[in-house]
Amino acid sequence: MHNGTLLFFILNTMRKLSQVLIVLCCLLGTLAFAQSPPKCNSGPKTAWVASDKLSKLLDTKGYKVRRIGDMAGCYVVVGTNEKGEEGEFFFHPLTLGIVGSRLR
């Protein structure tokens, strides 16, 4: 009986440990995804819509643009969105549609 109890204890502990490891892996994967910028696959910059058009469009939507740059084939707008949230906002340079954001 002693060996059976020990075996049950070991198997139960391993099961709990594996559940904790699965949860940790999911959380780490979510954090890694949240930190990576979107990729726009937008082709050569010569085909992109001019950034001043994006700035004007965002101004009409209530954004406050501090800076526009590019990253991973997307326009990156640093500023405040129409809800007053500060962050980085990613836009596709051909469609000017929003593809992601990182709020501060």
KOLMIKE-74174 format. One record per atom (N, C-alpha, C): chain; atom name; x, y, z. Coordinates in steps of 0.2 Angstrom, whole numbers, plus 5000, padded with zeros to 4 digits. Layout:
N
A/CA/X/Y/Z $
...
END
This chain:
104
A/N/5004/4994/5000 $
A/CA/5000/5000/5000 $
A/C/5004/5006/5000 $
A/N/5010/5006/5003 $
A/CA/5014/5012/5004 $
A/C/5017/5014/4997 $
A/N/5019/5009/4993 $
A/CA/5021/5010/4986 $
A/C/5015/5013/4981 $
A/N/5009/5011/4982 $
A/CA/5004/5014/4979 $
A/C/5002/5021/4980 $
A/N/5003/5022/4987 $
A/CA/5002/5029/4989 $
A/C/5007/5034/4986 $
A/N/5013/5032/4987 $
A/CA/5019/5036/4984 $
A/C/5018/5037/4976 $
A/N/5016/5031/4973 $
A/CA/5015/5032/4966 $
A/C/5009/5037/4964 $
A/N/5004/5037/4968 $
A/CA/4998/5041/4967 $
A/C/5000/5048/4968 $
A/N/5004/5050/4973 $
A/CA/5007/5056/4975 $
A/C/5011/5059/4969 $
A/N/5016/5055/4967 $
A/CA/5020/5057/4962 $
A/C/5016/5059/4955 $
A/N/5012/5054/4953 $
A/CA/5008/5055/4947 $
A/C/5003/5062/4948 $
A/N/5000/5063/4954 $
A/CA/4996/5068/4955 $
A/C/5000/5075/4955 $
A/N/5006/5075/4958 $
A/CA/5011/5081/4957 $
A/C/5013/5082/4950 $
A/N/5015/5077/4946 $
A/CA/5017/5078/4939 $
A/C/5011/5081/4935 $
A/N/5005/5079/4937 $
A/CA/4999/5081/4933 $
A/C/4998/5089/4934 $
A/N/4999/5091/4941 $
A/CA/4998/5098/4943 $
A/C/5003/5102/4940 $
A/N/5009/5099/4940 $
A/CA/5015/5103/4937 $
A/C/5014/5104/4930 $
A/N/5012/5099/4926 $
A/CA/5011/5100/4919 $
A/C/5006/5105/4917 $
A/N/5000/5105/4922 $
A/CA/4995/5110/4920 $
A/C/4998/5117/4921 $
A/N/5002/5118/4927 $
A/CA/5005/5125/4928 $
A/C/5010/5126/4922 $
A/N/5014/5122/4919 $
A/CA/5018/5123/4914 $
A/C/5014/5125/4907 $
A/N/5008/5122/4906 $
A/CA/5004/5123/4901 $
A/C/5002/5131/4901 $
A/N/4999/5132/4907 $
A/CA/4997/5139/4908 $
A/C/5002/5144/4907 $
A/N/5008/5143/4910 $
A/CA/5014/5148/4909 $
A/C/5016/5148/4902 $
A/N/5016/5143/4898 $
A/CA/5018/5143/4891 $
A/C/5013/5147/4887 $
A/N/5006/5147/4889 $
A/CA/5001/5151/4885 $
A/C/5002/5158/4887 $
A/N/5003/5160/4893 $
A/CA/5004/5167/4895 $
A/C/5010/5170/4892 $
A/N/5016/5166/4891 $
A/CA/5022/5168/4888 $
A/C/5021/5169/4881 $
A/N/5017/5165/4878 $
A/CA/5015/5165/4870 $
A/C/5011/5171/4869 $
A/N/5006/5173/4874 $
A/CA/5002/5179/4873 $
A/C/5006/5185/4873 $
A/N/5011/5185/4878 $
A/CA/5015/5191/4879 $
A/C/5019/5192/4873 $
A/N/5022/5187/4870 $
A/CA/5026/5188/4865 $
A/C/5022/5190/4859 $
A/N/5016/5188/4858 $
A/CA/5012/5190/4852 $
A/C/5010/5197/4853 $
A/N/5009/5199/4859 $
A/CA/5006/5206/4861 $
A/C/5012/5211/4859 $
A/N/5018/5209/4860 $
A/CA/5024/5214/4859 $
A/C/5026/5214/4852 $
A/N/5025/5209/4848 $
A/CA/5027/5210/4841 $
A/C/5023/5214/4837 $
A/N/5026/5218/4833 $
A/CA/5022/5222/4828 $
A/C/5019/5218/4823 $
A/N/5013/5220/4820 $
A/CA/5010/5217/4814 $
A/C/5015/5218/4808 $
A/N/5014/5213/4803 $
A/CA/5018/5214/4797 $
A/C/5013/5215/4791 $
A/N/5014/5220/4787 $
A/CA/5009/5222/4782 $
A/C/5010/5219/4775 $
A/N/5016/5217/4774 $
A/CA/5018/5214/4767 $
A/C/5016/5219/4762 $
A/N/5018/5225/4762 $
A/CA/5015/5230/4758 $
A/C/5019/5232/4752 $
A/N/5025/5228/4750 $
A/CA/5029/5229/4744 $
A/C/5033/5235/4745 $
A/N/5036/5238/4739 $
A/CA/5040/5243/4739 $
A/C/5037/5250/4742 $
A/N/5041/5254/4745 $
A/CA/5039/5260/4748 $
A/C/5037/5265/4743 $
A/N/5039/5264/4737 $
A/CA/5037/5269/4731 $
A/C/5030/5268/4730 $
A/N/5027/5262/4732 $
A/CA/5019/5261/4730 $
A/C/5015/5263/4736 $
A/N/5018/5265/4742 $
A/CA/5014/5267/4748 $
A/C/5011/5274/4747 $
A/N/5005/5274/4750 $
A/CA/5001/5281/4750 $
A/C/5006/5285/4755 $
A/N/5006/5292/4753 $
A/CA/5010/5296/4757 $
A/C/5008/5297/4764 $
A/N/5013/5297/4768 $
A/CA/5011/5298/4776 $
A/C/5007/5304/4778 $
A/N/5008/5309/4774 $
A/CA/5004/5315/4775 $
A/C/4996/5314/4774 $
A/N/4995/5310/4769 $
A/CA/4988/5308/4768 $
A/C/4985/5304/4774 $
A/N/4989/5300/4777 $
A/CA/4987/5296/4783 $
A/C/4986/5301/4789 $
A/N/4991/5306/4790 $
A/CA/4990/5311/4795 $
A/C/4984/5315/4795 $
A/N/4982/5317/4789 $
A/CA/4976/5321/4788 $
A/C/4970/5316/4789 $
A/N/4970/5310/4787 $
A/CA/4964/5306/4788 $
A/C/4963/5304/4795 $
A/N/4969/5303/4799 $
A/CA/4968/5302/4806 $
A/C/4966/5308/4810 $
A/N/4968/5314/4807 $
A/CA/4966/5321/4810 $
A/C/4958/5321/4810 $
A/N/4955/5319/4804 $
A/CA/4948/5320/4804 $
A/C/4945/5315/4808 $
A/N/4948/5309/4810 $
A/CA/4945/5304/4814 $
A/C/4946/5305/4822 $
A/N/4950/5311/4823 $
A/CA/4951/5313/4830 $
A/C/4957/5310/4833 $
A/N/4962/5308/4829 $
A/CA/4968/5306/4832 $
A/C/4972/5312/4833 $
A/N/4977/5312/4838 $
A/CA/4982/5317/4838 $
A/C/4989/5314/4837 $
A/N/4991/5315/4831 $
A/CA/4998/5312/4829 $
A/C/5004/5316/4831 $
A/N/5008/5312/4834 $
A/CA/5014/5315/4836 $
A/C/5020/5314/4831 $
A/N/5020/5308/4829 $
A/CA/5025/5305/4824 $
A/C/5023/5300/4820 $
A/N/5025/5299/4814 $
A/CA/5023/5294/4809 $
A/C/5030/5291/4807 $
A/N/5031/5284/4807 $
A/CA/5037/5281/4805 $
A/C/5034/5275/4802 $
A/N/5039/5270/4801 $
A/CA/5037/5264/4798 $
A/C/5041/5258/4801 $
A/N/5038/5252/4801 $
A/CA/5040/5246/4804 $
A/C/5037/5240/4802 $
A/N/5041/5235/4799 $
A/CA/5039/5229/4797 $
A/C/5034/5230/4791 $
A/N/5035/5235/4787 $
A/CA/5031/5236/4781 $
A/C/5024/5240/4783 $
A/N/5023/5242/4789 $
A/CA/5017/5246/4791 $
A/C/5019/5253/4793 $
A/N/5015/5258/4792 $
A/CA/5015/5264/4795 $
A/C/5014/5264/4803 $
A/N/5018/5267/4807 $
A/CA/5017/5267/4814 $
A/C/5016/5274/4816 $
A/N/5010/5275/4819 $
A/CA/5008/5282/4821 $
A/C/5009/5282/4829 $
A/N/5013/5286/4832 $
A/CA/5014/5287/4839 $
A/C/5009/5293/4841 $
A/N/5005/5292/4845 $
A/CA/5000/5298/4847 $
A/C/4994/5295/4851 $
A/N/4989/5299/4850 $
A/CA/4983/5297/4854 $
A/C/4977/5296/4849 $
A/N/4973/5290/4850 $
A/CA/4968/5288/4846 $
A/C/4961/5293/4848 $
A/N/4956/5291/4844 $
A/CA/4950/5295/4845 $
A/C/4947/5294/4852 $
A/N/4949/5289/4856 $
A/CA/4946/5288/4862 $
A/C/4951/5291/4868 $
A/N/4956/5294/4865 $
A/CA/4961/5297/4870 $
A/C/4966/5293/4873 $
A/N/4967/5287/4870 $
A/CA/4971/5282/4872 $
A/C/4978/5283/4869 $
A/N/4983/5283/4873 $
A/CA/4990/5284/4870 $
A/C/4993/5278/4868 $
A/N/4997/5278/4862 $
A/CA/5001/5272/4860 $
A/C/5003/5272/4853 $
A/N/5005/5266/4851 $
A/CA/5007/5266/4844 $
A/C/5002/5262/4840 $
A/N/5000/5265/4834 $
A/CA/4995/5262/4830 $
A/C/4998/5261/4823 $
A/N/4997/5255/4821 $
A/CA/4999/5252/4815 $
A/C/4994/5252/4809 $
A/N/4996/5255/4803 $
A/CA/4992/5256/4798 $
A/C/4995/5253/4792 $
A/N/4991/5249/4787 $
A/CA/4993/5247/4781 $
A/C/4995/5253/4776 $
A/N/5001/5253/4773 $
A/CA/5002/5259/4769 $
A/C/4999/5259/4763 $
A/N/4996/5254/4760 $
A/CA/4992/5254/4754 $
A/C/4985/5256/4755 $
A/N/4982/5253/4760 $
A/CA/4975/5254/4762 $
A/C/4973/5259/4767 $
A/N/4978/5261/4771 $
A/CA/4978/5265/4777 $
A/C/4973/5263/4782 $
A/N/4971/5256/4782 $
A/CA/4967/5253/4787 $
A/C/4972/5251/4793 $
A/N/4969/5252/4799 $
A/CA/4972/5250/4805 $
A/C/4973/5242/4805 $
A/N/4979/5240/4807 $
A/CA/4981/5233/4807 $
A/C/4983/5231/4814 $
A/N/4984/5235/4819 $
A/CA/4986/5234/4826 $
A/C/4987/5240/4830 $
A/N/4988/5239/4836 $
A/CA/4990/5244/4841 $
A/C/4993/5242/4847 $
A/N/4997/5246/4850 $
A/CA/5000/5244/4857 $
A/C/4999/5251/4861 $
A/N/4995/5250/4866 $
A/CA/4993/5255/4870 $
A/C/4998/5256/4876 $
A/N/4999/5262/4878 $
A/CA/5003/5263/4884 $
A/C/5000/5264/4890 $
END
